[in-house]
Amino acid sequence: MSMSTGPGSDTTMSEINVTPMVDVMLVLLIIFMVTAPLMQQGVEVDLPQTTAAPITNPDDKTILLSIKKDKSIWIGKIEVAYDELEVKLANNARIKEKKEIYLEADRSLPYGFVVDIMAILKRAGVEQLGMVTEPTPVDKK
């Protein structure tokens, strides 16, 4: 039982045309390639858990950025103006090497201000951000 597809043959060839499926798959691939980077634009922060052990001695190469109640910003023991923060961090050799910083902010600061500082850190090249917190006192019974 053979099928003849030559001229003058009355039988039809039954094959799947995959061209439309390939076109749809290419369009979907392009859509995913365009939208995937847009989904990762948020500021990434790994928040500490309440049961985590406190950091006692960060190594000497880790930078501590502190924000006081009056919105003054300190890198280690040096005060830095808000407008100069991104440039100072982007030019810092330790940030370029480790891409890591610890952030210590006063609890009374507005949330938006701290997020602005975190965005500046991200633009300056910081990839890992540690949030310094005070441990919650445990009730002893």
Backbone as CSV, one residue per row, in Angstrom:
resi,resn,N_x,N_y,N_z,CA_x,CA_y,CA_z,C_x,C_y,C_z
1,MET,0.849,-1.169,0.000,0.000,0.000,0.000,0.890,1.226,0.000
2,SER,1.154,1.736,-1.136,2.043,2.884,-1.246,1.264,4.078,-1.754
3,MET,1.789,5.254,-1.418,1.143,6.492,-1.859,1.997,7.124,-2.927
4,SER,1.405,7.535,-3.937,2.116,8.187,-5.022,1.800,9.664,-4.977
5,THR,2.827,10.482,-5.003,2.597,11.932,-4.950,3.047,12.600,-6.236
6,GLY,3.278,11.825,-7.231,3.730,12.364,-8.510,2.597,13.052,-9.255
7,PRO,2.904,13.609,-10.414,1.861,14.299,-11.197,0.783,13.320,-11.653
8,GLY,-0.416,13.782,-11.578,-1.547,12.978,-11.989,-2.066,12.082,-10.893
9,SER,-1.507,12.178,-9.708,-1.941,11.337,-8.606,-3.117,11.998,-7.897
10,ASP,-4.097,11.227,-7.498,-5.261,11.770,-6.827,-5.152,11.721,-5.304
11,THR,-4.105,11.126,-4.757,-3.977,11.025,-3.306,-3.311,12.285,-2.752
12,THR,-3.626,12.586,-1.518,-3.038,13.761,-0.872,-1.984,13.323,0.121
13,MET,-1.029,14.184,0.368,0.032,13.892,1.312,-0.376,14.466,2.662
14,SER,-0.299,13.671,3.694,-0.736,14.147,5.008,0.482,14.367,5.906
15,GLU,1.036,15.578,5.857,2.153,15.978,6.702,1.746,17.216,7.479
16,ILE,2.323,17.340,8.656,2.029,18.505,9.489,2.895,19.669,9.029
17,ASN,2.261,20.790,8.840,2.997,22.000,8.469,3.452,22.674,9.767
18,VAL,4.749,22.662,10.054,5.273,23.193,11.305,5.666,24.662,11.213
19,THR,5.584,25.243,10.062,5.992,26.648,9.909,5.193,27.593,10.801
20,PRO,3.857,27.505,10.878,3.134,28.403,11.791,3.512,28.186,13.265
21,MET,3.770,26.933,13.651,4.149,26.665,15.023,5.526,27.273,15.335
22,VAL,6.449,27.191,14.415,7.767,27.788,14.607,7.640,29.310,14.720
23,ASP,6.791,29.908,13.915,6.571,31.359,13.985,6.031,31.765,15.353
24,VAL,5.063,31.023,15.867,4.490,31.321,17.184,5.551,31.164,18.265
25,MET,6.358,30.116,18.199,7.399,29.892,19.200,8.441,31.006,19.172
26,LEU,8.808,31.489,18.000,9.774,32.584,17.910,9.209,33.876,18.503
27,VAL,7.945,34.134,18.258,7.312,35.323,18.846,7.286,35.215,20.364
28,LEU,6.926,34.045,20.893,6.926,33.860,22.345,8.330,34.001,22.927
29,LEU,9.325,33.480,22.238,10.707,33.611,22.697,11.126,35.070,22.768
30,ILE,10.778,35.838,21.773,11.114,37.268,21.776,10.394,37.989,22.906
31,ILE,9.142,37.660,23.149,8.388,38.292,24.239,9.050,37.997,25.579
32,PHE,9.435,36.744,25.821,10.086,36.390,27.085,11.460,37.042,27.216
33,MET,12.181,37.164,26.126,13.500,37.795,26.183,13.387,39.281,26.515
34,VAL,12.335,39.918,26.072,12.153,41.347,26.346,11.629,41.567,27.765
35,THR,10.715,40.730,28.230,10.092,40.968,29.532,10.902,40.433,30.710
36,ALA,11.769,39.462,30.522,12.525,38.883,31.642,13.389,39.921,32.368
37,PRO,14.153,40.765,31.682,14.940,41.765,32.421,14.080,42.785,33.150
38,LEU,12.896,43.059,32.679,12.027,44.037,33.318,11.499,43.538,34.655
39,MET,11.457,42.237,34.843,10.925,41.682,36.083,11.931,41.753,37.224
40,GLN,13.197,42.088,36.946,14.230,42.089,37.965,14.720,43.491,38.287
41,GLN,13.910,44.505,38.149,14.349,45.868,38.382,14.201,46.318,39.825
42,GLY,13.605,45.526,40.680,13.440,45.921,42.074,14.755,45.862,42.832
43,VAL,14.778,46.461,43.998,15.951,46.422,44.858,15.923,45.100,45.617
44,GLU,16.958,44.312,45.436,16.989,42.996,46.056,17.587,43.088,47.453
45,VAL,16.841,42.613,48.432,17.295,42.636,49.816,16.947,41.307,50.451
46,ASP,17.925,40.681,51.051,17.685,39.452,51.787,17.515,39.844,53.249
47,LEU,16.269,39.977,53.688,15.992,40.452,55.038,16.390,39.419,56.075
48,PRO,16.952,39.871,57.187,17.373,38.918,58.220,16.175,38.298,58.920
49,GLN,16.343,37.054,59.364,15.298,36.384,60.115,15.476,36.703,61.596
50,THR,14.409,36.593,62.347,14.472,36.938,63.764,15.319,35.965,64.567
51,THR,15.488,34.752,64.069,16.271,33.769,64.807,17.737,33.746,64.386
52,ALA,18.136,34.628,63.493,19.523,34.641,63.008,20.471,35.123,64.096
53,ALA,21.642,34.560,64.090,22.663,34.973,65.058,23.193,36.352,64.655
54,PRO,23.474,37.214,65.622,23.972,38.540,65.289,25.382,38.480,64.713
55,ILE,25.695,39.452,63.865,27.033,39.560,63.302,27.890,40.263,64.340
56,THR,28.884,39.575,64.839,29.712,40.172,65.893,30.875,40.957,65.314
57,ASN,31.608,40.380,64.379,32.754,41.054,63.785,32.750,40.867,62.278
58,PRO,32.166,41.807,61.524,32.304,41.688,60.081,33.775,41.859,59.718
59,ASP,34.207,41.201,58.666,35.622,41.296,58.301,36.012,42.731,57.957
60,ASP,37.295,42.992,57.936,37.802,44.349,57.750,37.490,44.930,56.378
61,LYS,37.156,44.090,55.416,36.903,44.582,54.069,35.443,44.956,53.837
62,THR,34.579,44.765,54.821,33.165,45.082,54.672,32.897,46.508,55.136
63,ILE,32.156,47.245,54.344,31.857,48.643,54.653,30.529,48.721,55.390
64,LEU,30.470,49.566,56.409,29.241,49.813,57.160,28.735,51.202,56.806
65,LEU,27.526,51.264,56.258,26.879,52.534,55.941,25.811,52.773,56.998
66,SER,25.926,53.883,57.729,24.982,54.196,58.798,24.186,55.439,58.433
67,ILE,22.885,55.406,58.761,22.020,56.565,58.564,21.411,56.895,59.918
68,LYS,21.717,58.094,60.395,21.222,58.505,61.705,19.822,59.093,61.604
69,LYS,19.234,59.369,62.755,17.874,59.897,62.850,17.699,61.200,62.073
70,ASP,18.759,62.033,62.035,18.686,63.329,61.339,19.003,63.210,59.848
71,LYS,19.012,61.986,59.308,19.270,61.665,57.905,20.721,61.922,57.493
72,SER,21.621,62.023,58.456,23.032,62.129,58.104,23.550,60.738,57.759
73,ILE,24.394,60.666,56.738,24.871,59.397,56.202,26.359,59.268,56.519
74,TRP,26.735,58.101,57.023,28.109,57.854,57.431,28.624,56.586,56.767
75,ILE,29.809,56.666,56.156,30.511,55.486,55.651,31.625,55.230,56.658
76,GLY,31.449,54.192,57.448,32.379,53.966,58.558,32.220,55.098,59.555
77,LYS,33.299,55.867,59.761,33.252,56.995,60.691,33.335,58.336,59.972
78,ILE,33.115,58.336,58.651,33.210,59.551,57.847,31.815,59.929,57.358
79,GLU,31.414,61.181,57.621,30.113,61.667,57.170,30.179,62.007,55.688
80,VAL,29.137,61.635,54.948,29.072,61.860,53.509,27.750,62.551,53.190
81,ALA,27.799,63.519,52.307,26.581,64.214,51.868,25.751,63.285,50.983
82,TYR,24.448,63.425,51.029,23.528,62.603,50.237,23.869,62.682,48.744
83,ASP,24.172,63.894,48.255,24.466,64.095,46.831,25.772,63.427,46.395
84,GLU,26.706,63.223,47.317,28.010,62.648,46.986,28.075,61.148,47.223
85,LEU,27.036,60.555,47.783,27.080,59.159,48.214,27.347,58.198,47.056
86,GLU,26.626,58.330,45.959,26.780,57.393,44.839,28.184,57.450,44.256
87,VAL,28.721,58.657,44.089,30.063,58.804,43.518,31.111,58.208,44.454
88,LYS,30.993,58.489,45.751,31.967,57.965,46.724,31.937,56.433,46.744
89,LEU,30.748,55.849,46.712,30.651,54.394,46.742,31.122,53.766,45.430
90,ALA,30.790,54.385,44.306,31.187,53.842,43.002,32.701,53.859,42.835
91,ASN,33.382,54.815,43.474,34.835,54.917,43.374,35.565,54.182,44.491
92,ASN,34.838,53.553,45.397,35.450,52.874,46.527,36.025,51.525,46.079
93,ALA,37.295,51.281,46.411,37.973,50.051,45.985,37.346,48.812,46.618
94,ARG,36.902,48.912,47.876,36.302,47.747,48.538,34.973,47.369,47.902
95,ILE,34.187,48.377,47.515,32.903,48.110,46.842,33.164,47.452,45.490
96,LYS,34.153,47.941,44.760,34.471,47.357,43.453,34.931,45.910,43.594
97,GLU,35.649,45.619,44.678,36.183,44.271,44.877,35.118,43.297,45.373
98,LYS,34.452,43.634,46.486,33.520,42.696,47.129,32.068,42.898,46.732
99,LYS,31.695,44.119,46.312,30.314,44.458,45.934,29.333,44.157,47.073
100,GLU,29.778,44.429,48.308,28.992,44.106,49.487,29.074,45.261,50.480
101,ILE,27.958,45.503,51.182,27.923,46.569,52.184,26.885,46.204,53.242
102,TYR,27.097,46.698,54.459,26.108,46.559,55.527,25.434,47.914,55.719
103,LEU,24.114,47.898,55.839,23.331,49.120,56.016,22.711,49.116,57.402
104,GLU,22.949,50.215,58.135,22.424,50.385,59.490,21.632,51.691,59.494
105,ALA,20.306,51.594,59.643,19.454,52.782,59.576,18.614,52.904,60.840
106,ASP,18.423,54.132,61.304,17.603,54.405,62.483,16.155,54.021,62.189
107,ARG,15.493,53.421,63.165,14.123,52.938,62.946,13.120,54.048,62.702
108,SER,13.411,55.287,63.096,12.459,56.383,62.912,12.556,57.030,61.529
109,LEU,13.495,56.593,60.694,13.622,57.153,59.346,12.443,56.730,58.475
110,PRO,12.017,57.609,57.563,10.945,57.217,56.640,11.406,56.081,55.722
111,TYR,10.507,55.176,55.456,10.790,54.018,54.609,11.299,54.455,53.234
112,GLY,10.690,55.475,52.661,11.081,55.955,51.332,12.526,56.436,51.295
113,PHE,12.988,57.075,52.352,14.363,57.562,52.394,15.346,56.395,52.395
114,VAL,15.063,55.367,53.157,15.945,54.196,53.212,15.956,53.488,51.857
115,VAL,14.816,53.393,51.197,14.750,52.768,49.876,15.536,53.591,48.861
116,ASP,15.496,54.920,48.961,16.307,55.768,48.076,17.788,55.472,48.261
117,ILE,18.220,55.319,49.496,19.625,54.994,49.780,19.965,53.620,49.193
118,MET,19.053,52.666,49.318,19.289,51.336,48.769,19.399,51.384,47.242
119,ALA,18.620,52.232,46.600,18.711,52.387,45.147,20.059,53.000,44.759
120,ILE,20.541,53.947,45.550,21.858,54.540,45.300,22.939,53.470,45.429
121,LEU,22.813,52.611,46.434,23.776,51.530,46.620,23.794,50.607,45.402
122,LYS,22.625,50.289,44.894,22.522,49.404,43.725,23.186,50.046,42.506
123,ARG,22.920,51.334,42.291,23.534,52.035,41.155,25.049,52.143,41.310
124,ALA,25.547,52.177,42.534,26.984,52.298,42.788,27.706,50.968,42.628
125,GLY,26.979,49.889,42.411,27.610,48.600,42.157,27.494,47.594,43.286
126,VAL,26.753,47.921,44.334,26.579,46.987,45.448,25.618,45.883,45.014
127,GLU,26.060,44.632,45.145,25.216,43.503,44.771,24.677,42.756,45.984
128,GLN,25.388,42.851,47.115,24.932,42.174,48.336,24.794,43.216,49.434
129,LEU,23.606,43.257,50.021,23.298,44.244,51.047,22.891,43.519,52.320
130,GLY,23.607,43.790,53.397,23.263,43.226,54.693,22.596,44.290,55.541
131,MET,21.437,43.961,56.088,20.712,44.899,56.928,21.062,44.618,58.387
132,VAL,21.662,45.612,59.054,22.052,45.458,60.447,20.849,45.806,61.312
133,THR,20.467,44.894,62.186,19.332,45.110,63.079,19.738,44.789,64.506
134,GLU,18.890,45.196,65.413,19.096,44.876,66.817,18.240,43.662,67.138
135,PRO,18.804,42.661,67.830,18.003,41.472,68.118,16.811,41.794,69.026
136,THR,15.711,41.103,68.791,14.515,41.273,69.603,14.737,40.623,70.960
137,PRO,14.418,41.350,72.051,14.600,40.730,73.364,13.667,39.534,73.521
138,VAL,14.204,38.480,74.095,13.441,37.246,74.293,12.851,37.264,75.698
139,ASP,11.541,36.995,75.794,10.882,36.925,77.103,11.287,35.662,77.815
140,LYS,11.828,35.787,79.015,12.213,34.615,79.800,11.112,34.297,80.795
141,LYS,10.672,33.053,80.826,9.586,32.668,81.726,10.102,31.820,82.841
